[in-house]
Amino acid sequence: MLSLGILCSGGLGLSLLKHALENYNVQFVLTDKKSIEICDLAREKNIPFLAGNPRKGKGYEFVKNYQVDVIASINYLFLIEEDIINHSKSVTFNIHGSLLPKYRGRTPHVWSIINGEKQTGITAHLIDPNCDTGNIIFQEIVDIESEDTGADILKKYNELYIPLFDRVIKSIINKSLVTFPQDESKASYFGKRTPDDGGINWKWMKEDIRNWVRAQAFPYPGAFTFLDSQKIIIDKVSTKSINVVGEIGSIVSVEPKVTIKVADGVVVLEQIRTKNHKFEIGKKFENENR
C-alpha cells in the first residue's frame, strides 16, 4: 500500500486526514498547535505527529525517520523547506484553495469573495520552495453564488478535497501523473488576514461593502465598524441603488432596518452580532474606535 506523510491544518485538513487514515498507509502527520482535533486523532491512531512550525530544520529532523512514497499538504499553515519536499520517494503535492496561479497565499476563498469573483476553485499542485508556484496537477472549479459567505465556500471545498486527493493518488499509483507549469503572467498573491483586518470603509461602493461583509461572516471574526465608540460586527447586509440625503457612513433610517448612506446608494444591516445598541438617524459610523 502507498505510504503517505500528511501535512494538514483546520477542518479541511481534519476531514482529509480521517479519509487518509481509513484508506492509505499514513506514516506521519505535521500540523499546527491550534489544530487540536488533528493532534488528538493522530494520537488516537498511534500516528507520529509534529505540531508547530517545521522550519529551521525542525520538520526534517522529524520526517527523516519515516520513509514515504508521497507527502501531501492540505490546508497546512506553513511553508515547508526543500529537504522535506524532497523526502518523498515519488511526489510531494499540495491542494490549494484557488485556481492557481490566481490567489496564491492565504485565505484565497475569502479574498475571492471580497474581490467580487464569480468563480474560485481548488488546485492540486507540486510543492516547490516558493509559495504556491509548483506545477499544476488537477483543478476543480467552484462557483461563487451571490449570497455565498466564506464559510459557504469552505463547505463546497470540503466536498471536493477528498475526491481530488484520491484522483492525484490514483494517478501516482497508475504512473499517469502529468503536470503543467503555472502562467506567471496571471499570478496574484494575497496575504494572511487577522480579525483586525475586518474594518468597513463606508466610502466604498455598496457592492464592495456587501462582498466584504459576506466574505467574513460568522463563523469568521466578521466585518466591523464603530458607532458611539462601540464595535458593531456585521454578518449580512443588503443594498439599494437609491439616492438619499446625508453624509456617507451616516444612518438615514432605522425602520424597518438600519440603513446607511454610501457613495452609490444605501447599505441595509440585515444581521449583526452586537445586541442592544441604540441606532439613531444622523449618527455616523466610523472606521475605527475614536
NULUMGU-427887 format. One record per residue: residue in one letter; x, y, z of N, C-alpha, C in turn. Coordinates in steps of 0.02 Angstrom, whole numbers, padded with zeros to 5 digits, always signed. Example, Ala and Ser with C-alpha at 12.3 -4.5 7.8 and 13.67 -1.06 7.14 Angstrom:
// NULUMGU-427887
A+00660-00284+00390+00615-00225+00390+00660-00165+00390;S+00642-00112+00354+00684-00053+00357+00645+00002+00394;
END
This chain:
// NULUMGU-427887
M+00042-00060+00000+00000+00000+00000+00044+00062+00000;L+00022+00113-00037+00058+00176-00041+00066+00207+00028;S+00126+00228+00045+00137+00260+00110+00137+00336+00103;L+00107+00369+00152+00097+00442+00148+00122+00477+00210;G+00145+00539+00201+00153+00587+00254+00102+00642+00242;I+00063+00659+00293+00009+00708+00285+00025+00771+00323;L+00023+00828+00288+00032+00894+00318-00035+00929+00316;C-00065+00944+00373-00134+00969+00371-00150+01013+00431;S-00200+01057+00421-00223+01101+00474-00298+01112+00466;G-00331+01130+00521-00401+01152+00519-00450+01098+00499;G-00512+01120+00486-00566+01073+00471-00556+01035+00407;L-00533+01069+00354-00519+01034+00291-00465+00981+00300;G-00413+01000+00336-00359+00952+00349-00381+00893+00389;L-00425+00905+00438-00450+00850+00480-00491+00801+00438;S-00535+00826+00396-00576+00782+00353-00532+00739+00309;L-00481+00770+00279-00437+00733+00235-00397+00681+00273;L-00373+00700+00332-00334+00652+00372-00376+00591+00391;K-00438+00602+00411-00482+00545+00427-00488+00498+00367;H-00497+00527+00309-00503+00486+00248-00438+00449+00233;A-00382+00484+00240-00317+00452+00226-00303+00395+00274;L-00320+00403+00337-00309+00351+00386-00351+00288+00372;E-00409+00298+00342-00453+00242+00327-00432+00206+00263;N-00396+00241+00218-00385+00213+00151-00312+00205+00131;Y-00267+00235+00169-00196+00233+00149-00153+00218+00210;N-00089+00209+00197-00040+00195+00250-00006+00260+00271;V-00035+00294+00320-00008+00358+00343+00048+00346+00393;Q+00107+00372+00378+00166+00361+00419+00178+00416+00470;F+00159+00478+00452+00169+00534+00498+00122+00591+00480;V+00115+00637+00527+00073+00696+00518+00111+00757+00542;L+00109+00811+00503+00132+00877+00526+00070+00921+00530;T+00063+00959+00584+00006+01004+00591+00028+01065+00631;D-00020+01107+00651-00005+01165+00692-00033+01153+00762;K-00011+01191+00810-00030+01180+00879-00103+01194+00893;K-00135+01236+00852-00205+01252+00863-00252+01199+00834;S-00227+01155+00792-00269+01102+00763-00272+01043+00811;I-00306+01055+00866-00307+01006+00921-00340+00941+00900;E-00393+00945+00860-00427+00883+00839-00382+00839+00796;I-00340+00871+00756-00293+00832+00715-00241+00798+00760;C-00216+00835+00809-00169+00805+00856-00201+00747+00894;D-00263+00757+00916-00297+00704+00953-00308+00642+00910;L-00326+00653+00846-00338+00596+00802-00274+00557+00789;A-00219+00593+00776-00155+00559+00765-00135+00520+00827;R-00145+00550+00885-00128+00516+00948-00171+00453+00957;E-00235+00460+00943-00281+00403+00950-00262+00345+00904;K-00239+00362+00843-00222+00310+00794-00148+00289+00797;N-00113+00316+00848-00041+00300+00857+00001+00319+00796;I-00016+00376+00765+00022+00402+00709+00069+00456+00735;P+00135+00450+00724+00181+00501+00746+00162+00569+00716;F+00164+00622+00757+00147+00688+00731+00191+00741+00762;L+00198+00795+00725+00234+00854+00749+00188+00914+00742;A+00175+00949+00796+00132+01009+00795+00176+01070+00806;G+00172+01117+00759+00212+01178+00765+00248+01194+00700;N+00284+01249+00701+00320+01272+00642+00376+01223+00624;P+00376+01196+00562+00425+01146+00543+00490+01174+00515;R+00495+01240+00512+00553+01270+00478+00614+01269+00523;K+00670+01291+00495+00735+01290+00528+00756+01219+00547;G+00737+01172+00504+00759+01104+00513+00718+01061+00560;K+00671+01092+00597+00632+01054+00646+00589+01000+00612;G+00559+01018+00556+00516+00971+00522+00555+00912+00493;Y+00612+00928+00463+00651+00874+00432+00680+00827+00484;E+00700+00853+00540+00726+00809+00593+00673+00758+00614;F+00610+00777+00607+00555+00731+00623+00541+00683+00565;V+00532+00710+00504+00509+00667+00449+00563+00620+00423;K+00627+00636+00434+00680+00594+00407+00679+00523+00436;N+00643+00514+00490+00638+00448+00521+00586+00403+00487;Y+00551+00430+00438+00497+00392+00406+00505+00395+00330;Q+00504+00337+00298+00508+00333+00226+00437+00331+00197;V+00422+00378+00152+00355+00382+00123+00359+00390+00048;D+00308+00363+00014+00305+00371-00059+00282+00440-00078;V+00234+00467-00040+00203+00531-00057+00196+00574+00006;I+00209+00639-00002+00192+00687+00050+00137+00732+00022;A+00083+00739+00060+00026+00779+00038+00011+00833+00089;S+00002+00894+00066-00014+00952+00108-00085+00975+00094;I-00125+00981+00147-00194+01001+00140-00210+01054+00193;N-00217+01117+00170-00235+01172+00215-00182+01182+00270;Y-00121+01161+00256-00067+01166+00305-00044+01238+00311;L-00032+01261+00372-00020+01332+00384+00050+01356+00367;F+00096+01310+00357+00166+01330+00350+00194+01312+00281;L+00241+01355+00257+00283+01335+00201+00333+01284+00225;I+00349+01236+00183+00397+01184+00203+00462+01192+00165;E+00516+01171+00197+00582+01179+00168+00598+01123+00119;E+00649+01135+00079+00664+01091+00022+00681+01020+00044;D+00712+01012+00102+00730+00944+00123+00669+00902+00137;I+00615+00933+00161+00552+00896+00170+00519+00882+00102;I+00519+00933+00058+00490+00924-00009+00522+00865-00044;N+00588+00858-00038+00624+00806-00074+00625+00739-00038;H+00593+00735+00020+00597+00674+00060+00552+00618+00033;S+00499+00635-00003+00455+00583-00029+00490+00546-00086;K+00475+00481-00092+00505+00441-00146+00477+00459-00214;S+00415+00484-00215+00381+00495-00278+00361+00568-00288;V+00310+00591-00251+00281+00657-00263+00266+00692-00197;T+00278+00757-00195+00256+00799-00139+00209+00851-00168;F+00146+00850-00146+00097+00895-00177+00054+00928-00124;N+00020+00982-00146-00023+01022-00103-00091+01030-00138;I-00143+01038-00098-00208+01059-00125-00222+01129-00099;H-00226+01177-00145-00233+01248-00128-00303+01272-00146;G-00329+01318-00106-00398+01340-00114-00409+01396-00163;S-00379+01392-00222-00394+01439-00275-00376+01407-00342;L-00394+01441-00396-00374+01419-00462-00307+01451-00479;L-00254+01418-00457-00187+01444-00470-00176+01454-00545;P-00136+01506-00563-00092+01546-00520-00126+01606-00485;K-00191+01614-00493-00225+01668-00459-00234+01652-00385;Y-00230+01703-00344-00242+01697-00272-00195+01647-00237;R-00131+01655-00252-00082+01621-00211-00083+01652-00141;G-00061+01613-00090-00057+01641-00023-00112+01616+00023;R-00132+01659+00070-00175+01639+00125-00249+01657+00112;T-00293+01618+00142-00366+01627+00138-00391+01650+00069;P-00372+01614+00016-00390+01636-00051-00465+01639-00063;H-00504+01595-00030-00576+01596-00041-00608+01660-00014;V-00581+01685+00042-00606+01748+00070-00589+01806+00023;W-00528+01808+00000-00507+01862-00045-00548+01860-00110;S-00564+01800-00134-00602+01794-00196-00671+01826-00189;I-00704+01815-00131-00769+01846-00120-00762+01922-00113;I-00713+01943-00074-00700+02015-00065-00693+02050-00132;N-00658+02018-00179-00645+02048-00244-00701+02038-00294;G-00756+02008-00272-00814+02002-00316-00809+01950-00370;E-00766+01900-00359-00758+01847-00409-00822+01805-00414;K-00835+01779-00473-00892+01735-00484-00872+01661-00479;Q-00807+01648-00484-00783+01579-00479-00719+01577-00438;T-00710+01522-00404-00647+01506-00372-00635+01432-00385;G-00598+01399-00342-00587+01328-00353-00531+01301-00310;I-00511+01240-00324-00455+01210-00289-00406+01182-00340;T-00343+01183-00321-00289+01160-00365-00244+01112-00329;A-00234+01054-00360-00181+01008-00337-00118+01025-00376;H-00064+01037-00340-00002+01057-00375+00059+01030-00338;L+00113+01022-00375+00175+01002-00344+00200+01057-00298;I+00233+01039-00245+00262+01088-00199+00334+01102-00219;D+00350+01165-00225+00420+01186-00233+00437+01233-00175;P+00498+01259-00172+00516+01300-00113+00479+01367-00107;N+00445+01388-00160+00409+01452-00158+00336+01442-00138;C+00299+01497-00137+00230+01495-00112+00181+01481-00169;D+00154+01420-00171+00101+01401-00218+00120+01410-00291;T+00183+01396-00308+00207+01408-00376+00222+01344-00415;G+00215+01286-00384+00233+01223-00417+00185+01205-00473;N+00208+01159-00516+00168+01137-00573+00099+01111-00552;I+00050+01127-00594-00019+01107-00580-00031+01034-00601;I-00067+00998-00558-00086+00929-00574-00159+00927-00598;F-00205+00947-00555-00276+00950-00572-00307+01012-00541;Q-00363+01035-00570-00402+01090-00542-00476+01074-00545;E-00513+01101-00496-00586+01095-00494-00615+01165-00484;I-00663+01184-00526-00694+01250-00522-00752+01249-00473;V-00758+01303-00435-00813+01312-00387-00847+01379-00402;D-00912+01378-00414-00949+01440-00425-00960+01477-00359;I-00953+01542-00360-00968+01584-00302-01036+01616-00315;E-01086+01595-00277-01153+01623-00285-01158+01690-00250;S-01209+01728-00269-01216+01797-00246-01218+01804-00170;E-01246+01754-00135-01253+01759-00063-01202+01715-00026;D-01157+01683-00061-01108+01639-00028-01064+01678+00020;T-01052+01649+00078-01004+01676+00126-00938+01637+00121;G-00888+01659+00158-00826+01622+00160-00837+01551+00185;A-00879+01543+00235-00893+01476+00262-00929+01433+00211;D-00973+01463+00170-01008+01425+00118-00959+01397+00068;I-00909+01436+00049-00860+01412+00000-00819+01355+00030;L-00802+01360+00094-00765+01305+00126-00806+01240+00125;K-00871+01246+00134-00914+01186+00131-00910+01155+00061;K-00910+01197+00010-00903+01171-00058-00835+01138-00068;Y-00783+01170-00042-00716+01141-00046-00714+01073-00012;N-00746+01068+00045-00744+01006+00084-00771+00947+00045;E-00817+00960-00001-00844+00907-00043-00797+00887-00099;L-00749+00930-00114-00705+00918-00172-00635+00895-00153;Y-00612+00912-00093-00543+00898-00074-00527+00823-00077;I-00570+00782-00047-00556+00710-00044-00556+00678-00113;P-00608+00691-00156-00605+00663-00223-00543+00685-00263;L-00524+00749-00255-00465+00773-00291-00402+00739-00264;F-00398+00732-00198-00341+00698-00167-00336+00626-00194;D-00392+00590-00196-00391+00521-00221-00371+00519-00294;R-00393+00569-00332-00376+00571-00403-00301+00578-00413;V-00270+00620-00372-00197+00628-00376-00162+00563-00357;I-00183+00533-00302-00152+00471-00279-00159+00416-00332;K-00218+00411-00362-00230+00361-00414-00183+00371-00473;S-00172+00434-00492-00128+00448-00549-00055+00431-00532;I-00037+00438-00468+00031+00419-00447+00038+00343-00450;I-00011+00308-00424-00009+00234-00424-00007+00207-00495;N-00046+00238-00539-00050+00215-00609+00006+00242-00652;K+00049+00282-00622+00105+00313-00659+00080+00354-00719;S+00023+00387-00708-00006+00428-00762-00007+00502-00745;L+00027+00521-00691+00026+00591-00669+00061+00636-00720;V+00025+00687-00741+00052+00737-00788+00042+00806-00757;T+00092+00849-00761+00087+00916-00734+00101+00968-00787;F+00080+01030-00773+00096+01085-00819+00112+01147-00779;P+00158+01189-00804+00180+01247-00765+00126+01300-00760;Q+00131+01340-00707+00085+01396-00698+00105+01454-00744;D+00055+01492-00764+00066+01551-00806+00081+01610-00760;E+00144+01629-00755+00163+01682-00708+00132+01750-00726;S+00114+01759-00788+00083+01823-00808+00014+01832-00777;K-00016+01778-00753-00083+01781-00722-00080+01774-00646;A-00021+01773-00618-00014+01759-00546-00035+01819-00504;S-00065+01804-00446-00079+01856-00396-00069+01826-00327;Y-00051+01869-00280-00037+01847-00211-00081+01886-00163;F-00104+01852-00111-00143+01885-00058-00119+01859+00010;G-00115+01904+00058-00084+01888+00122-00132+01862+00174;K-00104+01845+00231-00141+01821+00288-00188+01875+00315;R-00248+01855+00336-00295+01902+00365-00301+01888+00440;T-00312+01941+00478-00323+01935+00550-00390+01968+00567;P-00418+01955+00627-00482+01987+00645-00480+02063+00641;D-00422+02093+00652-00417+02166+00650-00422+02194+00579;D-00419+02151+00529-00422+02174+00459-00493+02184+00434;G-00543+02173+00476-00612+02172+00453-00648+02238+00451;G-00614+02293+00465-00647+02358+00467-00678+02379+00401;I-00739+02405+00404-00776+02428+00344-00759+02500+00329;N-00744+02515+00267-00735+02584+00244-00799+02605+00210;W-00835+02650+00241-00901+02669+00215-00897+02712+00152;K-00836+02729+00131-00827+02765+00068-00827+02718+00008;W-00824+02653+00022-00826+02605-00033-00895+02604-00067;M-00897+02575-00127-00960+02564-00161-01000+02510-00124;K-01065+02512-00132-01109+02468-00093-01094+02394-00105;E-01080+02374-00167-01066+02303-00180-01000+02282-00150;D-00951+02327-00148-00888+02311-00115-00898+02299-00041;I-00942+02339-00010-00957+02329+00061-00993+02263+00072;R-01041+02247+00029-01078+02184+00036-01031+02124+00030;N-00986+02126-00019-00938+02072-00027-00892+02066+00033;W-00870+02123+00058-00827+02125+00117-00860+02091+00177;V-00924+02105+00186-00961+02078+00243-00972+02003+00235;R-00996+01981+00178-01012+01909+00171-00950+01866+00170;A-00894+01892+00147-00832+01853+00147-00810+01835+00217;Q-00827+01878+00266-00802+01869+00334-00858+01853+00385;A-00916+01834+00359-00974+01822+00403-00962+01762+00449;F-01003+01758+00501-00999+01704+00550-00996+01636+00515;P-00952+01591+00536-00914+01590+00600-00847+01626+00598;Y-00833+01663+00544-00771+01702+00541-00776+01762+00588;P-00721+01796+00602-00723+01851+00651-00771+01907+00633;G-00782+01918+00567-00833+01966+00548-00807+02034+00527;A-00843+02065+00480-00831+02135+00463-00859+02178+00519;F-00828+02236+00530-00850+02277+00586-00844+02351+00572;T-00877+02389+00614-00874+02462+00613-00883+02486+00684;F-00881+02551+00694-00890+02579+00762-00945+02632+00761;L-00985+02632+00814-01036+02683+00824-01038+02699+00899;D-01031+02763+00915-01027+02784+00985-00972+02745+01023;S-00916+02735+00989-00858+02700+01017-00870+02626+01030;Q-00927+02600+01008-00941+02529+01017-00930+02492+00951;K-00897+02435+00955-00885+02394+00896-00949+02358+00876;I-00967+02366+00813-01026+02333+00785-01002+02281+00734;I-01014+02217+00747-00994+02164+00700-01054+02147+00656;I-01043+02148+00591-01098+02140+00542-01087+02076+00503;D-01140+02035+00499-01135+01971+00463-01172+01970+00396;K-01220+02015+00388-01255+02015+00324-01284+02084+00311;V-01277+02107+00248-01309+02169+00226-01343+02158+00159;S-01388+02202+00143-01415+02207+00076-01403+02278+00050;T-01415+02289-00013-01400+02355-00042-01459+02379-00084;K-01463+02445-00091-01513+02476-00135-01481+02534-00173;S-01500+02541-00235-01474+02596-00276-01522+02655-00273;I-01523+02688-00216-01565+02747-00208-01523+02804-00182;N-01543+02865-00200-01507+02924-00179-01542+02955-00118;V-01506+02962-00063-01535+02990-00003-01491+03047+00022;V-01520+03091+00062-01483+03147+00090-01446+03124+00152;G-01384+03147+00159-01345+03131+00219-01272+03120+00202;E-01231+03117+00255-01160+03104+00246-01148+03030+00232;I-01096+03016+00194-01076+02946+00184-01058+02915+00251;G-01085+02856+00264-01073+02821+00327-01123+02838+00381;S-01172+02882+00366-01221+02901+00417-01285+02861+00410;I-01320+02854+00467-01383+02818+00468-01438+02863+00440;V-01473+02838+00390-01527+02878+00359-01596+02851+00376;S-01598+02790+00405-01661+02761+00426-01648+02706+00477;V-01695+02697+00523-01688+02643+00572-01747+02595+00569;E-01798+02612+00530-01857+02569+00523-01871+02556+00449;P-01885+02494+00428-01887+02435+00472-01817+02408+00491;K-01765+02431+00455-01697+02409+00470-01649+02468+00465;V-01593+02462+00500-01543+02515+00498-01515+02520+00427;T-01517+02581+00400-01496+02594+00331-01443+02648+00331;I-01388+02637+00294-01330+02681+00295-01317+02708+00225;K-01304+02772+00220-01288+02802+00156-01216+02785+00137;V-01207+02765+00074-01140+02753+00046-01135+02790-00020;A-01078+02784-00053-01064+02826-00112-01114+02817-00168;D-01139+02755-00178-01182+02743-00236-01250+02714-00216;G-01274+02731-00157-01338+02706-00135-01341+02698-00060;V-01372+02644-00037-01375+02631+00035-01360+02557+00049;V-01336+02545+00110-01324+02478+00136-01371+02467+00194;V-01406+02410+00194-01454+02393+00247-01425+02338+00290;L-01425+02349+00356-01400+02299+00402-01452+02244+00411;E-01436+02184+00388-01483+02127+00392-01469+02083+00453;Q-01406+02078+00472-01389+02034+00528-01325+02060+00562;I-01329+02074+00627-01271+02096+00665-01265+02055+00728;R-01203+02053+00755-01192+02015+00817-01200+02058+00879;T-01191+02123+00871-01195+02169+00928-01267+02179+00949;K-01282+02169+01012-01351+02173+01036-01362+02238+01076;N-01426+02259+01076-01449+02313+01119-01415+02380+01107;H-01391+02391+01045-01363+02457+01031-01419+02502+01003;K-01419+02564+01024-01470+02611+01001-01445+02647+00938;F-01480+02635+00883-01463+02667+00820-01508+02727+00809;E-01478+02784+00792-01516+02846+00782-01500+02876+00715;I-01552+02903+00682-01542+02936+00618-01493+02994+00627;G-01447+03000+00579-01398+03054+00580-01332+03035+00610;K-01331+02983+00652-01267+02960+00680-01225+02929+00625;K-01159+02937+00633-01113+02915+00580-01069+02858+00605;F-01065+02805+00565-01020+02750+00580-00948+02772+00566;E-00902+02747+00606-00831+02763+00598-00792+02701+00577;N-00734+02713+00547-00692+02657+00526-00647+02633+00583;E-00646+02670+00638-00605+02649+00695-00637+02675+00759;N-00614+02648+00815-00640+02669+00880-00605+02732+00902;R-00640+02787+00900-00607+02852+00915-00611+02867+00989;
END
